Amino acid sequence: MPNAVQLIKQDHKKVANLFEKYKKTKGQEAKRRIAEQAMEHLEVHALVEEEIFYPAVKKELSDGALIREALKEHQVVKDLIEELKSMEEDDVDFDEKWSDLVENVQHHVAEEESDLLPQAEESELDLAECGAQMAERKQKAIDEIGASSMAHAAKSRPSSRSKNPTKHSDSRHA
């Protein structure tokens, strides 16, 4: 199982790949699907870092400035995601706002990978244990988002037919 730093870097790479895929994709509907995937990944990633990784690292570092900066950057990204999610399908400003999100995420990733992650690796933090906690929390968050997305999709579909209407409500209580 990957340790905490490895998990974070894997997430960074996955989102970077989605950013590239978005850039190469034609058609607003296809781009929007990729954007939604990336935003879900970013939301889960931020949640796990904020709940598990940052508090653990903060205990090990003498200066909490890096964590405070990372949390501010997360808030900017969350605000941009909120704006993007509230935009209409055909909003002409979507691409511009998306570019703002990509730029902010890339800045955050660069800082985190050059400053915070190396310090975490040099600290006394048990990165394997932290990684296990992060992986478990990440899976729960994915299950919660998946259940929420499924419920939202079911509500927005014209047909109320569903293969297993109770499946997604159970995963929230896992």
Secondary structure, DSSP 8 states (H G I E B T S, - for coil): ---HHHHHHHHHHHHHHHHHHHHH--SHHHHHHHHHHHHHHHHHHHHHIIIIIHHHHHHH-S-THHHHHHHHHHHHHHHHHHHHHHS-TT-TTHHHHHHHHHHHHHHHHHHIIIIIHHHHHHSS--HHHHHHHHHHHHHHHHHHHHHHHHHHHHHHSSS---S-TTHHHHHTT-
